[in-house]
Amino acid sequence: MENPDDLVGMIDECIKLLDENVDILNDIDYSLESQKEDVMITDLTKNDLVNMAHEVSDSSRIKRAESDFVRRLIEKKSD
C-alpha cells in the first residue's frame, strides 16, 4: 500500500489541475450544449436581440458562479 502522504499529494495535484482547467472544461461543456440549441431564426426584432444578449450574459454569470462555487467546495474539502 502506498504511503498516505503520497496519496494526499496526488489528490492535491489533481485538485490543482482541476482548478486550473475548470474554466476550460466549463467552456467545452457550454459549447457542446449550445451546439444542440443552434437553430436559425430569421425574423428577430431589436427587442429579441436585446433579450438574447441579456440571457447570454446571465448564463455566463451563472456558469462562472457555478465554477467558483465548485472550486471553493473543493478547496474547503482539501483543507
JOURBEL-V141577 format. One record per residue. N is the residue number from 1. RES is the residue in one small letter. PHI is phi in radians with two decimals (NA if undefined). PSI is psi in degrees with one decimal (* if undefined). OMEGA is omega in whole degrees, 0 to 359 (* if undefined). Layout:
N;RES;PHI;PSI;OMEGA  N;RES;PHI;PSI;OMEGA
//
This chain:
1;m;NA;144.5;181  2;e;-1.27;159.2;176  3;n;-1.14;133.8;180  4;p;-1.00;-32.6;179  5;d;-1.15;-34.8;177  6;d;-1.14;-41.2;179  7;l;-1.12;-43.8;178  8;v;-1.08;-42.4;179  9;g;-1.09;-41.6;179  10;m;-1.14;-40.4;179  11;i;-1.13;-43.2;178  12;d;-1.05;-41.2;178  13;e;-1.13;-40.8;178  14;c;-1.12;-42.3;179  15;i;-1.10;-43.3;178  16;k;-1.06;-45.0;180  17;l;-1.08;-44.7;177  18;l;-1.12;-41.9;180  19;d;-1.08;-41.0;181  20;e;-1.19;-26.8;186  21;n;-1.96;6.7;184  22;v;-1.10;-37.9;180  23;d;-1.14;-41.1;179  24;i;-1.12;-43.9;179  25;l;-1.11;-39.6;178  26;n;-1.13;-40.3;178  27;d;-1.10;-41.7;179  28;i;-1.11;-46.2;179  29;d;-1.05;-45.1;180  30;y;-1.09;-42.0;180  31;s;-1.09;-44.0;180  32;l;-1.12;-41.9;179  33;e;-1.19;-40.0;183  34;s;-1.26;-27.3;177  35;q;-1.12;-32.5;178  36;k;-1.15;-26.0;185  37;e;-1.71;3.3;182  38;d;-1.21;107.3;179  39;v;-2.36;136.3;181  40;m;-1.41;122.0;176  41;i;-2.05;127.0;189  42;t;-1.79;-26.8;187  43;d;-1.86;57.3;181  44;l;-1.51;142.9;174  45;t;-1.68;172.1;177  46;k;-1.05;-39.4;179  47;n;-1.10;-39.9;177  48;d;-1.05;-43.9;181  49;l;-1.14;-41.0;178  50;v;-1.12;-44.5;178  51;n;-1.06;-41.4;178  52;m;-1.11;-41.3;179  53;a;-1.08;-41.1;178  54;h;-1.13;-40.4;179  55;e;-1.12;-41.5;178  56;v;-1.11;-43.3;179  57;s;-1.08;-45.8;179  58;d;-1.09;-42.7;180  59;s;-1.07;-41.9;179  60;s;-1.11;-42.3;179  61;r;-1.13;-39.8;179  62;i;-1.13;-45.2;179  63;k;-1.05;-42.8;180  64;r;-1.13;-42.6;179  65;a;-1.10;-41.1;177  66;e;-1.08;-44.8;180  67;s;-1.08;-45.8;179  68;d;-1.11;-39.5;179  69;f;-1.09;-46.6;180  70;v;-1.10;-41.6;179  71;r;-1.07;-45.8;179  72;r;-1.12;-39.2;179  73;l;-1.08;-43.5;180  74;i;-1.15;-42.5;179  75;e;-1.09;-40.4;180  76;k;-1.13;-40.8;180  77;k;-1.22;-28.3;181  78;s;-1.39;-14.9;179  79;d;-1.35;*;*
//
